[in-house]
């Protein structure tokens, strides 16, 4: 069993030896407070976890861009194929004469979205591009790139929580919303939470708004596993970067060489899971949080889940969220689907 300690200064109070109460984070910069809370709570669960949303600092975003170029990582190629060869059909599904916001949740470098943005500009469509990302670094880089590549594009970037940003848009903008949630990001939620996420998302939308969501489809399990455990070790570096970020943010001493990246796929549940495995007994301290834990050899920290879907499962999820499925676009191999939904 892992052991947790904290100093007499009491920045962390424990209800018991497995589950923490609330971290006193008022001494931290605002942007680090939720990060600290999630790290401590995740590492004091019986099954230790670290949230995958914290992968994407500046280094993590660059590593993920490398992952998307890997031969084994079929997801980006499949979705890019869909956008490249079916862009006119996709645009026709949501484009209208009335102005709208095109909101890209988790925009990253927006490589795939740019394919549609160029076509929309060629049509002289009246819209505003709203890239939304948790990583301020990624947004700043994207805004600079868009200013060079598509200088005529109206851009309003938003950093932070998806729902807070959507609530702001709903308050401040009377325009129709077209929401993009690409790259199979929907699969990174625990399966039970996908339904909750979709229902909550719809609370910030109204009749006439639309969604384009990317779903990684079920396929040969070997292809899926290879995509998350590439031979070049870039996916492993992406996983390890989460520990490096925790070290830098909270003055930690995670020794990256004492962990290994491990990925497995369950073809029954459709869940791809990634872990950081402690290869030896070790003690880790986060000085800024006065937090210490002892990890046993071969103890696992769960860092990411990515669910894969059948088209039937997608239809069920849509129905439960009161979304209407309008169009389904797939690549030639049927590896991936971008689905256009309408609200109301």
matplotlib code that plots the C-alpha trace (Angstrom):
import matplotlib.pyplot as plt

x = [0.0, 1.3, 2.0, 1.2, 2.7, 2.3, 4.1, 2.8, 2.1, -1.0, -1.2, -2.9, -5.3, -6.3, -9.6, -7.8, -4.6, -6.1, -8.3, -7.4, -9.6, -9.0, -5.5, -4.9, -3.8, -4.2, -0.5, -0.2, -0.7, -4.3, -3.5, -1.8, -4.5, -6.8, -3.7, -2.4, -5.8, -6.1, -2.6, -2.9, -6.4, -5.4, -2.2, -4.1, -6.8, -6.6, -6.0, -3.7, -4.4, -3.1, -5.5, -4.7, -5.8, -2.4, -0.4, -0.7, 1.9, 4.2, 6.4, 3.5, 1.7, 4.9, 5.3, 1.7, 2.2, 5.1, 2.8, 0.2, 2.9, 3.9, 3.2, 1.4, -0.9, -3.7, -6.2, -4.9, -4.4, -7.9, -9.6, -7.4, -8.5, -12.2, -11.7, -9.6, -11.9, -15.3, -14.9, -17.6, -20.1, -19.2, -19.4, -22.7, -24.1, -23.5, -22.9, -25.7, -26.2, -26.5, -23.3, -22.0, -19.2, -17.1, -15.8, -13.0, -12.8, -9.2, -8.0, -4.3, -2.6, -5.9, -4.2, -7.4, -9.7, -7.7, -8.7, -12.3, -11.4, -9.8, -12.9, -15.1, -13.1, -13.2, -17.0, -16.8, -18.7, -19.7, -18.2, -15.8, -13.3, -13.1, -10.3, -10.6, -7.8, -6.6, -3.0, -2.4, 0.9, -0.8, -3.4, -0.8, 1.2, -2.0, -3.0, 0.4, 0.3, -3.3, -2.3, 0.4, -1.6, -5.1, -4.8, -8.4, -9.8, -11.6, -10.2, -11.3, -9.2, -10.3, -8.1, -9.4, -12.4, -14.7, -17.9, -16.9, -15.9, -19.1, -21.1, -19.3, -20.1, -23.8, -23.9, -22.0, -22.8, -26.2, -24.7, -25.4, -22.7, -21.1, -18.9, -16.0, -14.7, -12.2, -9.5, -11.5, -11.1, -14.6, -13.0, -10.7, -13.6, -14.5, -17.4, -20.0, -18.9, -19.2, -23.0, -22.8, -20.4, -22.6, -25.7, -23.8, -22.5, -26.0, -26.9, -24.8, -26.4, -29.8, -32.0, -30.2, -26.7, -24.6, -21.8, -19.1, -17.5, -14.7, -15.0, -12.2, -14.0, -13.5, -11.1, -8.2, -7.0, -3.4, -3.6, -5.1, -2.4, 0.4, -1.0, -0.4, 2.9, 5.0, 8.5, 10.2, 9.1, 7.5, 4.2, 6.2, 8.0, 4.5, 3.4, 6.7, 6.3, 3.4, 5.8, 8.3, 5.6, 4.6, 8.3, 8.7, 5.4, 5.5, 9.3, 8.9, 11.5, 9.8, 12.7, 11.5, 14.0, 12.2, 9.0, 8.0, 5.2, 2.7, -0.4, -3.1, -6.4, -9.5, -11.5, -14.6, -15.0, -13.3, -11.0, -7.4, -5.5, -2.1, 0.0, 3.2, 4.6, 6.9, 9.8, 11.0, 10.1, 10.5, 9.6, 8.4, 8.0, 6.3, 7.9, 5.5, 2.6, 4.3, 3.2, 5.1, 4.1, 5.9, 5.3, 5.9, 7.7, 5.3, 2.6, 0.7, -0.4, -3.3, -2.7, -5.1, -8.1, -9.3, -12.5, -13.3, -16.8, -19.1, -21.6, -24.4, -22.8, -22.5, -26.2, -27.1, -24.9, -26.5, -30.1, -29.4, -28.1, -31.1, -28.9, -30.0, -27.5, -27.4, -24.4, -21.6, -18.4, -15.7, -12.3, -11.8, -10.6, -13.5, -11.0, -12.6, -15.8, -16.7, -20.4, -22.5, -25.2, -27.9, -29.4, -33.2]
y = [0.0, 3.5, 5.7, 9.4, 12.1, 15.8, 18.3, 20.0, 23.1, 21.3, 22.2, 18.8, 17.3, 13.6, 12.0, 8.7, 7.1, 6.6, 9.6, 13.3, 16.1, 19.4, 20.8, 24.3, 25.8, 29.5, 30.0, 28.9, 30.9, 30.7, 28.7, 26.0, 25.6, 23.1, 21.3, 20.8, 19.6, 17.1, 15.8, 15.2, 13.7, 11.4, 10.1, 9.3, 7.2, 3.4, 3.2, 6.2, 8.4, 11.6, 13.5, 13.4, 17.0, 18.0, 16.4, 19.6, 22.1, 23.6, 20.5, 18.1, 19.9, 19.6, 15.9, 15.3, 17.0, 14.5, 11.6, 12.7, 12.3, 8.7, 5.9, 3.9, 6.7, 6.3, 8.6, 11.9, 10.5, 9.0, 12.2, 14.4, 12.2, 12.7, 16.5, 16.6, 14.6, 15.3, 18.9, 20.3, 17.8, 18.5, 22.3, 22.1, 20.2, 23.2, 26.3, 28.9, 32.4, 33.6, 34.4, 31.8, 30.9, 27.9, 26.8, 24.3, 22.5, 21.5, 23.2, 22.4, 23.4, 23.2, 21.4, 19.5, 22.4, 24.6, 22.5, 23.6, 27.1, 27.7, 26.4, 28.5, 31.6, 30.8, 30.7, 34.1, 32.7, 35.0, 33.3, 33.7, 31.0, 30.4, 28.1, 26.9, 25.1, 24.4, 25.2, 29.0, 28.3, 26.2, 29.0, 31.7, 29.7, 28.9, 32.6, 33.6, 30.9, 31.8, 35.5, 34.4, 31.6, 33.0, 36.7, 37.4, 34.9, 36.5, 34.7, 35.0, 32.5, 31.3, 29.6, 27.4, 25.2, 24.2, 24.9, 28.2, 29.4, 28.1, 29.8, 33.1, 32.7, 32.0, 35.2, 37.5, 36.2, 35.9, 33.9, 30.3, 27.9, 25.2, 23.1, 21.0, 18.3, 16.4, 13.8, 11.4, 13.6, 12.4, 9.0, 10.4, 10.6, 7.6, 5.9, 6.8, 10.4, 10.7, 10.7, 13.4, 15.5, 15.5, 16.4, 19.2, 20.4, 20.7, 23.0, 25.7, 25.2, 25.9, 24.8, 25.2, 24.8, 21.9, 19.6, 17.8, 15.1, 12.8, 9.1, 6.5, 3.4, -0.2, -2.1, -4.7, -4.5, -4.7, -1.5, 0.3, -0.8, 0.1, 3.7, 4.2, 2.4, 3.4, 1.9, 5.3, 6.0, 9.3, 8.3, 7.2, 10.6, 12.2, 10.2, 10.9, 14.6, 14.7, 13.7, 16.3, 19.0, 18.0, 18.2, 21.7, 23.0, 21.7, 21.2, 17.4, 14.6, 12.1, 10.2, 9.5, 6.6, 4.8, 4.5, 2.7, 3.5, 0.7, 0.6, -2.0, -2.3, -4.2, -5.2, -6.0, -2.6, -0.7, 1.0, 1.8, 2.5, 4.0, 3.8, 4.9, 1.9, 2.3, -0.1, 0.0, 1.0, 4.7, 7.8, 10.9, 14.4, 17.5, 20.1, 23.0, 20.9, 19.3, 16.0, 12.7, 9.2, 5.9, 3.8, 0.1, -1.7, -2.3, -0.1, 1.7, 5.3, 5.4, 8.5, 8.1, 6.2, 6.3, 4.6, 3.2, 3.1, 1.2, 3.3, 1.7, 2.9, 6.4, 6.5, 5.4, 8.2, 10.8, 9.7, 9.8, 13.4, 14.4, 15.0, 14.3, 12.5, 14.3, 12.9, 10.4, 10.7, 7.9, 7.4, 4.7, 2.1, 2.8, 3.5, 6.9, 8.8, 12.5, 12.8, 15.9, 16.3, 19.0, 20.3, 20.6]
z = [0.0, -0.8, 2.2, 2.3, 4.6, 5.1, 7.3, 10.4, 8.4, 7.2, 3.6, 3.1, 5.5, 5.3, 6.1, 6.2, 4.8, 1.3, 0.4, 1.0, 2.0, 0.4, -0.4, 0.9, -2.3, -1.5, -1.5, -5.1, -8.3, -9.4, -12.6, -10.5, -7.9, -9.7, -11.0, -7.4, -6.2, -9.0, -8.6, -4.8, -5.1, -8.0, -6.2, -3.0, -4.6, -4.2, -7.9, -8.4, -11.4, -13.0, -15.3, -19.0, -19.4, -17.8, -20.6, -22.7, -21.5, -24.1, -24.2, -24.1, -27.0, -29.1, -28.3, -29.2, -32.6, -33.1, -32.1, -34.7, -37.4, -36.4, -38.8, -36.1, -35.0, -37.5, -35.8, -37.2, -40.7, -40.8, -39.6, -41.9, -44.8, -43.9, -43.7, -46.9, -49.2, -47.6, -46.5, -48.8, -47.5, -43.9, -44.4, -46.2, -43.2, -40.8, -42.9, -43.2, -44.4, -40.8, -38.8, -36.4, -34.1, -35.0, -31.6, -31.6, -28.2, -27.4, -30.6, -30.2, -33.5, -35.4, -38.3, -39.3, -38.6, -40.9, -43.8, -43.2, -42.3, -45.7, -47.5, -45.3, -46.1, -49.8, -49.6, -47.8, -44.9, -42.1, -39.1, -36.2, -35.2, -31.5, -30.6, -27.0, -25.2, -21.7, -22.8, -23.1, -24.8, -27.5, -28.0, -28.3, -30.9, -32.8, -32.9, -34.2, -36.9, -38.0, -38.3, -40.9, -42.6, -42.6, -41.9, -42.9, -40.4, -37.4, -34.3, -30.7, -28.6, -25.2, -22.7, -19.8, -18.9, -21.8, -20.0, -18.5, -22.0, -23.5, -20.8, -21.6, -25.3, -24.5, -22.4, -24.7, -28.2, -29.8, -32.7, -33.5, -32.2, -34.2, -31.8, -33.0, -30.7, -32.8, -32.5, -30.5, -27.4, -26.4, -25.8, -23.1, -20.6, -18.4, -20.4, -17.8, -17.9, -21.7, -21.4, -18.6, -20.7, -23.8, -21.7, -20.0, -23.3, -24.6, -21.7, -23.2, -26.7, -28.1, -30.9, -34.2, -32.8, -34.1, -33.0, -35.0, -32.8, -33.8, -32.7, -33.0, -34.2, -33.0, -35.2, -35.0, -31.4, -32.5, -34.6, -31.6, -29.2, -31.5, -31.8, -28.1, -27.7, -30.7, -31.3, -31.3, -27.7, -28.4, -26.7, -23.7, -23.6, -23.8, -20.8, -18.8, -19.5, -17.1, -14.3, -15.5, -15.4, -11.9, -10.8, -12.3, -11.0, -7.4, -6.9, -7.1, -7.4, -9.6, -11.2, -14.7, -15.1, -12.3, -14.4, -17.6, -20.0, -20.4, -22.7, -23.0, -25.0, -23.9, -27.0, -24.9, -23.2, -26.1, -23.6, -24.3, -21.1, -20.5, -17.3, -15.7, -13.8, -10.9, -11.5, -7.9, -4.4, -4.2, -2.3, -4.1, -2.6, -3.9, -1.7, -2.6, -1.5, 1.6, 0.1, 0.1, -1.1, -1.3, -4.4, -4.4, -7.2, -10.2, -8.8, -11.6, -12.1, -14.6, -16.9, -19.8, -21.1, -24.7, -25.6, -29.1, -30.4, -32.7, -34.8, -32.8, -29.5, -31.0, -31.9, -28.3, -26.8, -29.1, -28.2, -24.5, -24.9, -27.0, -30.0, -33.6, -35.8, -39.1, -41.0, -40.4, -42.3, -42.2, -43.8, -46.4, -43.9, -41.5, -38.7, -37.7, -37.8, -37.7, -36.8, -37.3, -34.7, -34.3, -31.1, -30.6]

ax = plt.figure().add_subplot(projection="3d")
ax.plot(x, y, z, "-o")
ax.set_aspect("equal")
plt.show()
